[in-house]
Amino acid sequence: MSRTTISEHGEAPVPEDGAGDGAAGRAGKGGLARASGAVALVVAAGSAALLSVGAFLGLYVRPTSDDWCALWKARDMGVPGITEDFYLTQNGRVTNAFLTGLVYSDGMRGPKLLPAFLVVALGAALFFLARAALRALRLRAEPPAVLLVAAVALVEALVFFAGTRTYQVLLWAPATISHTLPGVIGLWAVLGAVLAVRARRPWARSAAVATAALTGLACGMLSEPFSIVAGLFAAAVGIVCLPRLGRTRDRYVSTWCAAACLGLAGGLVLLYTSPGARWRRAQHPREPMSFAELGETFHDWWRVWQTIGGQWAYAGALAVGVLLGLALARSGPSGDRAPAGDAGEERPRRTPWVAALLPLPLLALASLGVTYGLRSGYGVEGWTFGRTWTNFLLPLLLLLCAYGTWGGYRLGRLLLAAERPSARAAALVAAGAVAVGSTTALVRPVYALTTSTVVRSVAWDRQDSRIRTEAAAGARNVAYRPLLIGGLSEPLFASSYERDWAARCAATYYGVSRIHRPADARRP
């Protein structure tokens, strides 16, 4: 006799995995499970290999652009000195300066290890948050771990390698500190809030709220683009989760979000009113807002999303979510009530369509704010600074994966109820092909990144050895050949030496008075 599961809410019976069509059905569904596991293994192994290469490439990172200034300031001023310098004379980003001082406190060792740290920290945060989300669904059984690892690894690989500025997003410490690290910090803060709920202790929730405020304050002085994105999402979640709207039973989520928003606002105020920020605004005065300027901002914003939409590999996040959802459909919802204090207790009613689709306009608004900030700070070419896109690309990819999981789950339950194994196989093949294709598409940018980084490191080490030898012999003016990488500025890029901050920082780093181009070098 076929076994069925009926939920406590009186939903229509849905056959359990392997039930409803006899031995042939069990064999077919078992084959589908093995096939999905094999596809997930390919995606997980391929993405993990790409991430391993990216982490290992950190060992071949050499100074360029802002590295030159950070190196000598961290060496000569120390962490307190570089923090004060940023606050008083640079940009007011106190947290950014503090982390920069720590990373460069031992020369280039920190920047070389930072990529590996980012890969591990982001992957771990995504994995633990995904596990917490799956437990909140109250399934009878969790999906195979390989599917979860595949989803996490592919999303992470897309964050690092699918954009227009791969080197800057992963390997260039000034950009990763400003635009990659904040997202990692934010995810771990959310994970801390979830763990506080599961701890079932009042003090844990109070500690999580206090930590959210402090983390927000630090992030507000770390990255303005991240503050815009995180602030919008935190404010929206806090409003949706107000108890009076019936989605939660207490004020914990709203209080946590309010604390995070207050912290972010406080950090931005401290940054904006700093002497360094005032000096920077004086160098690039903003034009008064007009309809023409607003129209140009929207045009830049549209070009950003055209560029993102042109990278089809991002569809892999949606596809791997569908794979995960199809696997979840075989487990189905549990008829048992969630234990008191569990994450499921925070959702007494189903989330409406409005709340489910709310992240999309929030993401559009957040990216528009980031684009406006880029145009205000860097001019008409500001929108091309792809390293800043990471602040909203990470939530975009997480949303794609979440929507894919939801769609795969609903489709899988529907096909299970209709006993259509062939249709489930077709869905699995389609999603698997896109996920594997997305992973494969990242091989080329990783190969190009590897080649350019390693080749430059060899040339840089040779030149560095020569310059140090000449400086030790008493030379005060040494030749430096610019070694371009990642679309970044190199010393001797400006039209005059007085305006060439990178050249002056490189000269200070080597302890010489001036650097110049070799006689046989052409201007790029």
C-alpha positions as CSV (number, residue, x, y, z in Angstrom):
1,M,0.0,0.0,0.0
2,S,1.3,3.4,-0.9
3,R,2.3,5.6,2.0
4,T,1.4,9.3,2.0
5,T,2.1,12.3,4.2
6,I,-0.7,14.7,5.2
7,S,0.3,18.0,6.8
8,E,-1.4,19.2,10.0
9,H,-2.9,22.0,8.0
10,G,-5.0,19.6,5.9
11,E,-3.1,19.9,2.6
12,A,-3.5,17.4,-0.1
13,P,-1.6,14.1,0.3
14,V,1.8,14.1,-1.3
15,P,3.6,10.8,-1.8
16,E,6.8,10.3,0.2
17,D,10.0,9.7,-1.7
18,G,9.8,6.3,-3.3
19,A,6.1,5.8,-2.7
20,G,3.1,5.8,-5.0
21,D,4.5,4.0,-8.0
22,G,6.0,0.8,-6.6
23,A,9.5,-0.6,-7.1
24,A,9.9,1.1,-10.4
25,G,9.1,4.5,-8.9
26,R,11.6,3.9,-6.0
27,A,14.3,2.9,-8.5
28,G,13.5,6.0,-10.7
29,K,13.5,8.4,-7.9
30,G,16.6,6.8,-6.4
31,G,18.3,7.3,-9.8
32,L,17.2,11.0,-9.8
33,A,18.7,11.5,-6.3
34,R,22.0,9.9,-7.4
35,A,22.0,12.1,-10.6
36,S,21.4,15.3,-8.6
37,G,24.1,14.3,-6.2
38,A,26.5,13.7,-9.1
39,V,25.7,17.1,-10.7
40,A,26.1,18.8,-7.3
41,L,29.5,17.0,-6.8
42,V,30.7,18.3,-10.2
43,V,29.6,21.9,-9.4
44,A,31.0,21.8,-5.8
45,A,34.3,20.3,-6.9
46,G,34.7,22.8,-9.8
47,S,33.8,25.8,-7.8
48,A,36.0,24.7,-4.9
49,A,38.9,24.3,-7.3
50,L,38.4,27.8,-8.7
51,L,38.2,29.2,-5.2
52,S,41.3,27.4,-4.1
53,V,43.2,28.9,-7.1
54,G,42.0,32.3,-6.1
55,A,43.1,31.9,-2.5
56,F,46.5,30.6,-3.6
57,L,47.0,33.5,-5.9
58,G,47.2,35.7,-2.9
59,L,50.8,34.6,-2.6
60,Y,51.6,36.3,-5.9
61,V,50.1,39.6,-5.0
62,R,52.5,42.5,-5.3
63,P,52.0,46.3,-4.5
64,T,50.1,48.5,-7.0
65,S,48.1,51.8,-6.7
66,D,47.0,52.4,-3.1
67,D,49.2,49.6,-1.8
68,W,52.2,51.9,-2.1
69,C,50.8,54.5,0.3
70,A,49.4,51.9,2.7
71,L,52.7,50.1,2.9
72,W,54.9,53.1,4.0
73,K,52.2,54.6,6.2
74,A,51.6,51.3,8.1
75,R,55.4,50.9,8.4
76,D,56.3,54.4,9.5
77,M,53.1,55.5,11.3
78,G,51.8,52.3,12.8
79,V,48.1,51.4,13.1
80,P,47.2,54.4,15.3
81,G,49.1,56.8,12.9
82,I,47.4,55.6,9.7
83,T,44.0,55.6,11.4
84,E,44.6,59.3,12.4
85,D,45.8,60.1,9.0
86,F,42.7,58.7,7.3
87,Y,40.4,60.6,9.7
88,L,42.2,63.9,9.5
89,T,43.5,64.1,5.9
90,Q,42.2,61.4,3.7
91,N,38.5,60.3,3.8
92,G,37.4,59.9,7.4
93,R,37.0,56.1,7.2
94,V,38.3,55.2,10.6
95,T,37.5,51.5,10.5
96,N,38.9,51.2,7.0
97,A,42.2,52.8,8.1
98,F,42.4,50.6,11.2
99,L,42.0,47.4,9.2
100,T,44.4,48.7,6.5
101,G,47.0,49.3,9.2
102,L,46.5,45.8,10.6
103,V,46.7,44.2,7.1
104,Y,49.8,46.1,6.1
105,S,51.5,46.0,9.5
106,D,53.9,43.3,8.3
107,G,54.5,44.5,4.8
108,M,52.8,42.5,2.1
109,R,52.2,39.4,4.2
110,G,48.7,40.5,5.2
111,P,47.6,41.3,1.6
112,K,48.9,38.0,0.5
113,L,46.9,36.1,3.1
114,L,43.7,38.2,2.9
115,P,42.3,36.5,-0.2
116,A,42.4,33.1,1.5
117,F,40.8,34.5,4.6
118,L,38.0,36.0,2.5
119,V,37.3,32.8,0.7
120,V,37.1,30.8,3.9
121,A,35.2,33.4,5.9
122,L,32.6,34.0,3.2
123,G,32.1,30.3,2.4
124,A,31.7,29.4,6.1
125,A,29.2,32.2,6.7
126,L,27.1,31.2,3.7
127,F,27.2,27.5,4.7
128,F,26.1,28.0,8.3
129,L,23.4,30.5,7.3
130,A,22.1,28.1,4.7
131,R,21.9,25.3,7.2
132,A,20.0,27.6,9.6
133,A,17.6,28.5,6.9
134,L,17.0,24.9,6.0
135,R,16.3,24.0,9.6
136,A,13.8,26.8,9.8
137,L,11.9,25.0,7.0
138,R,11.2,22.1,9.4
139,L,11.9,19.4,6.8
140,R,11.7,15.7,7.7
141,A,15.3,15.3,6.5
142,E,18.0,17.7,5.3
143,P,19.2,17.4,1.7
144,P,22.6,15.8,1.0
145,A,25.4,18.0,2.2
146,V,27.0,18.0,-1.3
147,L,24.0,20.0,-2.6
148,L,24.4,22.7,0.1
149,V,28.2,22.9,-0.5
150,A,27.6,23.2,-4.3
151,A,25.2,26.1,-3.8
152,V,27.6,27.9,-1.4
153,A,30.7,27.3,-3.5
154,L,29.1,28.4,-6.8
155,V,27.6,31.6,-5.3
156,E,31.0,32.4,-3.8
157,A,32.8,31.7,-7.0
158,L,30.4,34.0,-8.9
159,V,31.0,36.8,-6.4
160,F,34.7,36.6,-6.9
161,F,35.2,35.7,-10.5
162,A,32.1,36.6,-12.6
163,G,32.5,40.4,-12.4
164,T,34.4,43.0,-14.4
165,R,37.1,43.6,-11.8
166,T,38.1,40.2,-10.6
167,Y,41.6,41.2,-9.4
168,Q,40.2,44.1,-7.3
169,V,37.3,42.1,-5.8
170,L,39.6,39.3,-4.4
171,L,43.3,40.1,-4.6
172,W,43.7,43.9,-4.2
173,A,43.5,44.6,-0.4
174,P,42.3,48.2,-0.5
175,A,39.3,47.2,-2.5
176,T,38.6,44.0,-0.6
177,I,38.7,45.9,2.7
178,S,36.3,48.5,1.5
179,H,33.8,46.4,-0.6
180,T,34.3,42.6,-0.1
181,L,35.1,42.3,3.7
182,P,32.0,44.4,4.7
183,G,29.6,41.8,3.2
184,V,31.5,39.0,5.1
185,I,31.1,41.0,8.3
186,G,27.4,41.5,7.7
187,L,26.8,37.8,7.1
188,W,28.5,36.8,10.3
189,A,26.5,39.5,12.2
190,V,23.3,37.9,10.8
191,L,24.5,34.5,11.8
192,G,25.2,35.7,15.3
193,A,21.6,37.0,15.5
194,V,20.3,33.6,14.4
195,L,22.5,31.7,16.9
196,A,21.2,34.1,19.7
197,V,17.7,32.9,18.9
198,R,18.6,29.2,19.0
199,A,20.5,29.7,22.3
200,R,17.1,30.4,24.0
201,R,18.7,32.7,26.6
202,P,17.6,36.3,27.1
203,W,21.2,37.6,27.5
204,A,22.1,36.1,24.2
205,R,19.6,38.2,22.4
206,S,20.7,41.3,24.3
207,A,24.3,40.6,23.3
208,A,23.3,40.1,19.7
209,V,21.5,43.5,19.6
210,A,24.4,45.3,21.2
211,T,26.8,43.6,18.8
212,A,24.6,44.6,15.8
213,A,24.9,48.3,16.9
214,L,28.7,48.1,17.3
215,T,29.1,46.3,14.1
216,G,26.9,48.8,12.3
217,L,28.9,51.7,13.8
218,A,32.2,50.1,12.6
219,C,30.8,49.3,9.1
220,G,29.5,52.9,8.8
221,M,33.1,54.1,9.0
222,L,34.3,51.3,6.7
223,S,32.3,51.5,3.5
224,E,29.6,54.0,2.4
225,P,28.3,51.7,-0.4
226,F,27.8,48.8,2.0
227,S,26.1,51.0,4.5
228,I,23.6,52.1,1.9
229,V,22.8,48.5,0.9
230,A,22.8,47.0,4.4
231,G,20.8,49.9,5.9
232,L,18.0,49.6,3.3
233,F,17.7,45.8,3.8
234,A,17.9,46.0,7.6
235,A,15.3,48.7,7.7
236,A,12.9,46.8,5.5
237,V,13.3,43.6,7.4
238,G,12.8,45.4,10.7
239,I,9.5,46.9,9.5
240,V,8.2,43.6,8.0
241,C,9.0,41.8,11.2
242,L,7.1,44.2,13.5
243,P,4.9,42.0,15.8
244,R,1.8,44.1,15.0
245,L,2.0,42.9,11.3
246,G,1.7,39.3,12.5
247,R,4.9,37.9,11.1
248,T,6.8,37.5,14.3
249,R,5.8,37.0,18.0
250,D,8.2,39.4,19.6
251,R,10.4,42.4,18.8
252,Y,13.7,40.7,18.6
253,V,14.2,40.9,14.9
254,S,12.9,44.5,14.6
255,T,15.1,45.5,17.6
256,W,18.2,43.9,16.1
257,C,17.6,45.6,12.7
258,A,16.9,49.0,14.4
259,A,20.2,48.6,16.3
260,A,22.1,47.8,13.1
261,C,20.5,50.8,11.3
262,L,21.4,53.2,14.2
263,G,24.9,51.9,14.2
264,L,25.3,52.4,10.5
265,A,23.8,55.9,10.7
266,G,26.1,56.8,13.5
267,G,29.2,55.6,11.7
268,L,28.2,57.5,8.5
269,V,27.7,60.7,10.6
270,L,31.1,60.3,12.1
271,L,32.6,59.7,8.7
272,Y,30.8,62.6,7.0
273,T,31.7,65.1,9.6
274,S,35.4,64.1,9.8
275,P,38.1,66.6,8.6
276,G,39.3,64.0,6.1
277,A,35.9,63.7,4.5
278,R,35.5,67.5,4.4
279,W,38.9,67.7,2.6
280,R,37.9,65.1,0.1
281,R,34.6,66.8,-0.7
282,A,36.5,70.0,-1.3
283,Q,38.7,68.3,-3.9
284,H,35.7,67.1,-5.8
285,P,32.8,69.6,-5.3
286,R,29.4,68.1,-6.0
287,E,27.2,69.7,-8.6
288,P,23.7,70.8,-7.4
289,M,21.1,68.1,-8.0
290,S,19.2,68.7,-11.2
291,F,16.9,66.8,-13.5
292,A,19.8,66.4,-16.0
293,E,22.1,65.0,-13.3
294,L,19.4,62.7,-12.0
295,G,18.8,61.5,-15.6
296,E,22.6,60.8,-16.0
297,T,22.6,58.9,-12.7
298,F,19.7,56.7,-13.9
299,H,21.6,56.2,-17.2
300,D,24.7,55.0,-15.3
301,W,22.6,52.8,-13.1
302,W,21.0,51.2,-16.2
303,R,24.5,50.6,-17.7
304,V,25.6,48.9,-14.5
305,W,22.7,46.4,-14.7
306,Q,23.2,46.0,-18.5
307,T,26.7,44.9,-17.7
308,I,25.6,42.6,-14.9
309,G,22.8,41.1,-17.1
310,G,25.3,40.5,-19.9
311,Q,27.1,38.0,-17.7
312,W,25.0,34.8,-18.1
313,A,27.1,32.9,-15.5
314,Y,25.1,34.6,-12.8
315,A,22.2,32.4,-13.8
316,G,24.2,29.6,-12.1
317,A,23.1,30.9,-8.8
318,L,19.4,30.5,-9.8
319,A,20.1,27.0,-11.3
320,V,22.0,25.6,-8.2
321,G,19.1,26.9,-6.1
322,V,16.7,24.9,-8.3
323,L,18.8,21.8,-7.7
324,L,18.7,22.4,-4.0
325,G,14.9,23.0,-4.1
326,L,14.3,19.8,-6.1
327,A,16.1,17.9,-3.4
328,L,14.2,19.6,-0.6
329,A,10.9,18.6,-2.3
330,R,11.7,14.9,-1.7
331,S,12.0,15.6,2.0
332,G,8.8,17.7,2.3
333,P,7.7,19.7,5.3
334,S,7.5,18.1,8.7
335,G,4.2,17.8,10.5
336,D,5.8,18.4,13.8
337,R,5.7,21.8,15.3
338,A,9.0,23.6,15.7
339,P,10.4,23.6,19.2
340,A,9.9,26.7,21.3
341,G,12.5,29.3,20.7
342,D,13.6,27.8,17.4
343,A,13.9,29.9,14.2
344,G,10.5,28.5,13.0
345,E,8.8,30.3,15.9
346,E,9.5,33.6,14.3
347,R,7.2,32.8,11.4
348,P,3.7,32.0,12.7
349,R,2.2,32.7,9.3
350,R,3.3,32.3,5.8
351,T,5.3,35.1,4.2
352,P,3.1,36.9,1.7
353,W,4.1,37.6,-1.9
354,V,4.8,41.2,-1.1
355,A,7.4,40.3,1.5
356,A,8.9,37.7,-0.8
357,L,9.3,40.1,-3.7
358,L,10.3,43.1,-1.6
359,P,14.1,42.4,-1.9
360,L,13.9,43.2,-5.6
361,P,12.9,46.9,-5.4
362,L,15.2,47.2,-2.4
363,L,18.1,45.9,-4.5
364,A,17.3,48.2,-7.3
365,L,17.1,51.2,-4.9
366,A,20.3,50.2,-3.1
367,S,22.3,49.9,-6.4
368,L,20.9,53.3,-7.5
369,G,22.2,54.8,-4.3
370,V,25.7,53.2,-4.9
371,T,25.7,54.5,-8.5
372,Y,24.8,58.0,-7.4
373,G,27.6,57.9,-4.8
374,L,30.1,56.7,-7.5
375,R,29.1,59.5,-9.9
376,S,29.3,62.1,-7.2
377,G,32.7,61.0,-6.0
378,Y,34.4,59.9,-9.2
379,G,32.6,61.6,-12.0
380,V,31.1,60.3,-15.2
381,E,33.3,57.2,-15.2
382,G,32.4,56.3,-11.6
383,W,29.8,53.7,-12.6
384,T,32.6,51.5,-14.1
385,F,34.2,50.9,-10.7
386,G,33.1,47.3,-10.6
387,R,34.7,46.6,-7.2
388,T,31.9,48.6,-5.6
389,W,29.2,46.5,-7.2
390,T,30.1,43.7,-4.8
391,N,28.1,45.4,-2.2
392,F,24.9,44.6,-4.0
393,L,26.0,41.7,-6.2
394,L,26.4,39.5,-3.1
395,P,22.7,40.0,-2.0
396,L,21.6,39.7,-5.7
397,L,23.3,36.2,-6.0
398,L,21.8,35.1,-2.6
399,L,18.4,36.2,-3.8
400,L,18.7,34.3,-7.1
401,C,19.8,31.2,-5.2
402,A,16.9,31.6,-2.7
403,Y,14.3,32.2,-5.5
404,G,15.7,29.2,-7.3
405,T,15.4,27.0,-4.2
406,W,11.8,28.1,-3.7
407,G,10.9,27.5,-7.3
408,G,12.6,24.1,-7.4
409,Y,10.9,23.1,-4.2
410,R,7.4,24.1,-5.5
411,L,8.0,22.4,-8.8
412,G,9.4,19.3,-7.2
413,R,6.4,19.0,-4.8
414,L,4.0,19.5,-7.8
415,L,5.7,16.8,-9.9
416,L,5.9,14.4,-7.0
417,A,2.1,14.8,-6.4
418,A,1.5,14.2,-10.1
419,E,3.9,11.3,-10.1
420,R,5.9,12.7,-13.1
421,P,9.4,11.4,-12.7
422,S,10.3,12.2,-16.3
423,A,9.4,15.9,-15.8
424,R,11.5,15.9,-12.6
425,A,14.4,14.4,-14.6
426,A,14.0,17.1,-17.3
427,A,14.0,19.9,-14.6
428,L,17.1,18.3,-13.1
429,V,18.9,18.1,-16.4
430,A,18.1,21.7,-17.3
431,A,19.1,23.1,-13.9
432,G,22.2,20.9,-13.8
433,A,23.3,22.0,-17.2
434,V,23.1,25.7,-16.3
435,A,24.9,25.2,-13.0
436,V,27.7,23.2,-14.6
437,G,27.9,25.6,-17.5
438,S,28.1,28.5,-15.1
439,T,31.0,26.9,-13.2
440,T,32.8,26.2,-16.5
441,A,32.3,29.8,-17.7
442,L,34.4,30.9,-14.7
443,V,37.5,28.9,-15.8
444,R,38.5,31.5,-18.4
445,P,38.6,34.5,-16.1
446,V,40.4,32.5,-13.4
447,Y,43.0,31.4,-15.9
448,A,43.4,35.0,-17.1
449,L,43.7,36.2,-13.5
450,T,46.3,33.5,-12.7
451,T,48.4,34.3,-15.7
452,S,48.5,38.1,-15.3
453,T,49.1,37.9,-11.5
454,V,51.9,35.3,-11.7
455,V,53.6,37.0,-14.7
456,R,53.5,40.4,-13.0
457,S,54.8,39.0,-9.7
458,V,57.9,37.6,-11.5
459,A,58.6,40.9,-13.2
460,W,57.9,42.9,-10.0
461,D,60.2,40.8,-7.9
462,R,63.0,41.3,-10.4
463,Q,62.5,45.1,-10.5
464,D,62.1,45.3,-6.7
465,S,65.4,43.6,-6.2
466,R,67.2,46.0,-8.6
467,I,65.6,49.1,-6.9
468,R,66.6,47.9,-3.4
469,T,70.1,47.3,-4.5
470,E,70.4,50.7,-6.1
471,A,68.9,52.4,-3.0
472,A,71.2,50.5,-0.7
473,A,74.2,51.8,-2.8
474,G,73.0,55.4,-2.2
475,A,70.9,56.1,-5.3
476,R,68.3,58.9,-4.7
477,N,66.5,58.7,-8.1
478,V,65.7,55.2,-9.4
479,A,64.0,53.9,-12.5
480,Y,60.6,52.2,-12.1
481,R,58.8,50.5,-15.0
482,P,55.0,50.6,-14.4
483,L,53.5,47.1,-14.2
484,L,49.8,47.4,-14.8
485,I,47.2,44.9,-13.5
486,G,43.5,44.8,-12.8
487,G,42.7,48.2,-14.3
488,L,44.6,50.0,-11.4
489,S,46.8,53.0,-11.4
490,E,50.6,52.5,-11.2
491,P,53.3,55.0,-10.2
492,L,54.1,57.5,-13.0
493,F,50.6,57.5,-14.3
494,A,50.0,61.2,-13.9
495,S,50.9,64.0,-16.3
496,S,53.1,65.7,-13.6
497,Y,55.2,64.3,-10.7
498,E,53.5,66.7,-8.3
499,R,50.1,65.1,-9.0
500,D,51.5,61.6,-9.0
501,W,50.6,60.4,-5.5
502,A,51.4,56.8,-6.4
503,A,55.0,57.7,-7.5
504,R,55.6,59.7,-4.4
505,C,54.4,56.9,-2.2
506,A,56.5,54.4,-4.0
507,A,59.6,56.6,-3.6
508,T,58.9,56.9,0.1
509,Y,58.4,53.1,0.4
510,Y,61.9,52.5,-1.2
511,G,63.5,55.4,0.8
512,V,64.5,57.4,-2.2
513,S,63.8,61.0,-3.3
514,R,62.2,60.2,-6.7
515,I,61.4,57.5,-9.2
516,H,61.4,57.9,-13.0
517,R,60.6,55.8,-16.0
518,P,63.4,53.8,-17.7
519,A,64.8,55.4,-20.8
520,D,63.3,52.7,-23.0
521,A,59.9,52.8,-21.4
522,R,56.8,54.2,-23.3
523,R,53.9,55.8,-21.5
524,P,50.9,53.5,-21.4
